[in-house]
Amino acid sequence: MNRRHRRHRYRAVITVTAVTLAVAAVVTAAVLLRPTTQTVAGTGQPAATATSTDPGGATGGTSATTPGATAESHQHEPPPTTPATAQSETVPTVPTIVPDPSMAIPPFDQAVDIGSTPGFVAISPNGRLAYVARREAGVVTVLDTSLNKKLADIPIPAGPPQYIAFAPDGQRAYVSIYNKDLTINAVAVLDIRTIKLLETIPVNKKPYALAVSPDQKYVYVPSHDSGVIDIIDIATNKVVKSVPVAPNPHWVAFDADGSHVYIANHDSNVISVLETATNTVTATVPVGTSPHSIAVSPDGKQVAVVCFTSNDLYFLDKQTNQVLGTVGVGRNPQDLTYSPDGKYVYTANVDQGTVSVIDTETRTVTADVPTTMPTSVAILPNGRKAYVTNLDAGTLTILNAGG
């Protein structure tokens, strides 16, 4: 082989080697630099984009559409967690909303036709929905609070829906049910995403205004005629304990960490304080006649209770359980709620036909807003609107509560 042929073969070997090394480098770079974003199972979307930046959701956004969910229902609430997730040791995520300053004299905004016998209204934790228990109609009506338009009626076939409590993550609602002769006594479980009834749980007689624990493990149900608090395990949807309290428990409210429950005992004229670690009553506080509704202040320092027959509002110190003061309100106050900034308490005075607004610092009435047979009042988490159920009129009165 002559020198020229050896030189050509040498060049060919060098060229092939160079090409091989170049291809190997490209492949290695592709492996090392490939995108690491994973997709969310069942969505085909990257995990980083599965949650939007919508500020109204319970986790700061809404998830990708789940098969089988309507677009309308899905845009209001995130999809539900599994029971195992709901029962985790971490406290459920609750939307962080800084409320607007509340008004001493809330002006009328509008009245919305909601349907017959609206007895109680509750607002979802993210403020997007109002759920209204329409007693004799046998339905829970869902209202879009951004438009104040009815979205749906959820039939409650077991009997008349009375009171509603949302789970802290806003994915379930619990509805107490009883009829006039008390042959029906139950709690319904509603799925917020699908706007459907999931299950009905038997409880003791005449379940009233219930509440869900902050850790979302239990529902505490005051069974009025049985004189007990029925405790429902959310993981199993079964009553796991019934705790005796003073006769005729009417309303329950948790403090922020869930360590205590405050119970308005309607026919005993006392408030029971229940320690949830042992489910034992640790204090009993005398108040006015027929304590009807109770709430813990947003700062966790006070407890307010409204008394139906004595027509007054009591303020208690949460640390000492001592009465701090009282203020007279309209006739037969049936419900109360704090403004989200804690500056005012609203009471629904059913037979007076007014909503009283009480300054929590001076303990004076700043306004009496006329309505028609108001039975409950709820305020959006941002503090801007208050919703009042008018039982006989079949309407919601909406007030401009803050801004």
N, C-alpha and C positions, 0 to 999 in steps of 0.2 A: 504494500500500500504506500502510495507516494505521500509526500508531505502535505500536498494540497488536500487530499482526501481526509487525512488525519485531522487537519485543521477544521474542515467542514463538520466532521462528526463531533469534534470537541465543542464547536459552537452550538450544534443541535442539542447536545446534552445540557449545556449551560442554559439554553432557552427553555427546555422542558422543565428543568429544575426551578427556574425563576417563576414560570407560570404556575407550577404546583404550589410553591410557597405563597404566591399572591392569592390563589384560590383559598388556601388554608387560612390566610389572614382575614379574608373577607368573611368566611364562615365563622371564625372565632369571634370577630367583632359583632356579627349578627346575633350570636348566642348571648354574648356578654351585654349587649346594649338593647336587647329586645325589651318592649314595654312590660313592666311588672304589674300593671293594674289588672286586678281580677274582676270578673263579672259577677253580678249578683245572680244567684241561682233562680232560674225561672223568668228572668227579665231580659237577659242579654245585654244589660247595661253595665258599664264599669261601676265598681263599688263606689268610687269617688263621686259619681253623679247619681247614685240611686236615691239620695236625699237632696231635695231642692233647697233653695235658700228662702223659701216662704217662711216669714217670721211668725205666722199664726199657728203653726203646728205644735203638737206637744213636745216634739224634739227639735223644734226650730225649722221644720219643713215637712213636706208630705212625700211619701214613698212612691215608687213606680206603681202603675196601675196593676192591681191584682186581678187575675182572671175571675170573672163572675161578679165583680163589684161594679155597680153603676158609676158612671162618671160623676153624677151629682153627689152621691153619698161619699165617694172617695175623696173628693176635693175638700171635704170638711174635717175629716178625722183620719189619723194614720191607721194602718191595718193593725188588728189586734195581735197581742203577743200570745204565745201558747201558755197554758196553765203553768208549766214549769218555769217559764220566763217571768210570769206574773208573780210567782212565789219565790223569786230569788231574794237573796239577803239584801240586795241594794234597794233603796227606796225608789219607786217609780219616778221617771222624769216628769216634772211638772213645768209647764211653760213659765218662763220668767217674764213678767209683764210689769212695767213701771206704770202705775195708774196716774191719770190726770188728777189735779186737785179737785176735790169734790165741792159741790155747791150747797150753801145753806138753804137756798130756796130754789129747788129744781123746777124749771118751767116745763109745761106740757109740751110734748113733741108730737105724738100722734096716738090714735087708737087703732088697733089691728083686730079685725074679725078673726077669731081663732076657732069658733065652733062652740057648741053648747057645753055648759058646766065645767069651765076651766077652774080647777081647784088649787093647783100648785104648779109653780114654774121653777125650773132649775137650769142653770147655765153651765155648758160644758167647760172644762178647765181652760181650753184655749179661747173661749169666748165666741166661737163661731156659731154655736147652736143653742137654741132654747128648747128644752123639752117640757111640755105642758101636760100634766095629768088631768084629763077630762073625765070626771067621775062617772056620771050617768051615761055618757056617750060610750064608755068602755074602750077608749083609745088613749094613746099618748101621741100628741101632735108635735111634730118636729118643725121648728122655725129657723130659717136662715137669718141670723142677726145682722148680717151685712146689708141685706135687702129688706128685712122684716117681712119675708114671704114664707108661706107654708110650703114645706118640702114633702111631707108625708104624714100619714096617720098610721100608727102601729097598733093593730088590734090587740087587746088584752082579753082573751076569751075567758080567763078564769073568773073575772069579776071587775068591779070598778077600781081603776087605779087611783091611789090616794096621794102618795108622796114619792119623790124621786131623789136618788143620790148617785152622783157620778163617781166612778173610780178615779183616783188621782191622775192616772195616765190618760183619762178620757176615752177609753176604749170599751168600757162597759157602763151600763146604767142599771140601777137596781130600783125596782118599783114596788112599794107596799100595796097590798090588795086586801080589801075586806068589803063584805056587803052588809046590808042593814041588819039582818038577823044573825050575822056572824057565823054562818055556815061555811063561808069561804074566808080563809086566812092564809095568805101566801105572800111570797116575794117573787116577782118576775125578773129575769135577767135579760137585758137587751144588748145586742151587738150594735155598736154605734156605726161601724163601717158599713155593714149591710142593712142597717135600719130594720132589724128583725128580732123577734122574740126567740130566745135560745132555750129557756128552761123556766119552770115554775117550781118554787121550793115551798113546801108546807111549813108554817110557823104557828106559834100560839095565837090566842085570840086578839083581834083588832090591832094589827101592826100599824104603827104610826110613822113618825118622821125618822127614818133610818139614816145611817152614815157608814162610810167605808173607811177603814183604818188607813193612816198615811202609808204604811208599808204594803198596803193592798193585799193583805192576807185574810181579812175578816170583814164581814158586814155586821154591824150591831143594830139590832131591830128592837125598838121598844114595843112590846106587846101589851097594849093598854089594859085590856080586861083580865089578863093573866098575871099582871104585876111582875113581869120578868123582862130581862133583856135577852133575847135570843141571839146567839152568836153563830153566824154562818161562816163556815170554812170555804173560802173562794175556790180552793183547789178541788174540792169535792162537791161544792154546792149543796151542803148538808148542814143542818143545825148540829153543832158539836157541844154546845153548852147553853143552859138557860139560867141566868143569874137573877135571883130574887132581889127586888129593890122596893122602895116605898110604893104604896098603891098607885096604880094608873100612870105608869111612865108614858110620857107623851112625845118627847123630843130628845134627841141625843146630839152631842157635838164633841168631836175630838179636839185636843190641843195639837199643836204643830208636830210634836214628836211622837204623838200617839200613846203617850204614857198614861194619860187620863182621859176619861169620858165624863162629860157633864150631862146630867139627865134632869129634865123638867118633869116632875111628878104632879100631874094635873090636879088630882083630888086630894093630895096630901099637903099641898102648899109648901113643899120643900124641894131643894135641889140635892140630888145625890151625886157624889164624886166617886167615880169608880176607877180604881187602879188596874190597868189592863194586864200588868205582869202576872197578877194573881186573880184578877177579876173579882176583887172584893171591894165593898164600899168602905172608903176611908174617911168620909166626911158627909154630914147632912146639914144643909144650910136652910133655915126658914126664910121664906120670901113672902110675897103677897098672895092673894087668893087666886087659885087656878093658874099656876105657871104653865104657859102654853108652848112657847118657843124659846130656844136658847142658842147662843152663839159665842165663840171665843173671838176676841179682838184680833185684828191682823198682826199686831205687835206681840200678841201672846200674854199681855199683862192683865187683861180684864176678861170677865165673863158677863154677858148681858142676858137677862131673862125678862120676857114680857108676860104680864099676868092678865089673863083674860077677864076675870070678874072684877078685880080691883082696879083695872084700867091704869096700870102703871108699869114702869120699866125699872128694873133693879140692875145696878152695877156692882159686881163682886170683884174683889182683889183675888187674882188667881193664886198667888202665893199663900195668902193667909185664909182664903175662903170667907173673908169678912165683907159685909155689905158696905160699899163706899158711898152710896147715895141712891136716891130714887127720883123719878120725874113722872108726872102724870101725862098720859097720852089720850088719844081718842077712845071712844067706847068700844069695848070688846076687841082689843088687839089680839090678832091671831098668829101673826108671824113677825119676825124681825130679821134684819140683815145689816151688817156693817158695810159702809162704803169701803172700797179697797184700801184707801189711805188711812182708814180708821178714825176719821174726824167726825163722822156722823153715823147714827143708827136710824134706819127706816123701819117703821112699824105699820103693818096693814091692819087698820081698825075696821073690822068687817061691818059692824052695826052703825058706826059713825059715818061710814062712806068716805073715809079720808086715809091718807098716808101721812103719818107724822114724821118729821125729820128732827132728830135730837142731836145737839152738839155734845159730843162725848167729854169735852173738857169742862164746859160750864154746866152741863146737864140741864139744858134748857131747850124747849121746843123752838125751832127756828122757822118751821113752816107746817101747815096742815093742807095738804094737796087734795082737792076733791076728786073722788073716783066713784065707782058704783059697786058696792059690796066687795071690797078688796079682801082677798083671802091669803095672798102671799106676795112677796116682793123679792126680786133677785136683781143683782147688779153685775154688769159685765166686768171682767177682770181689769180692763183698762179704766173703769170708773165712769165711762161716758154716758151710758144709758142704764136706766132702771126699768124693769119689766114688772108690771102689777097685774095679777089675775083678777078679773071682775066676774064673779061666779054667775050671777044672773044675766049679765049683759052679753056673755059669750065673747068677751074681748080681752085684749091685753092693752093696758094703758102704758105708754112708753114716755118716760120722763128724761129730760136732759140733766143727768146727775153730775156731770163733771166736764171740764174742758178748759 
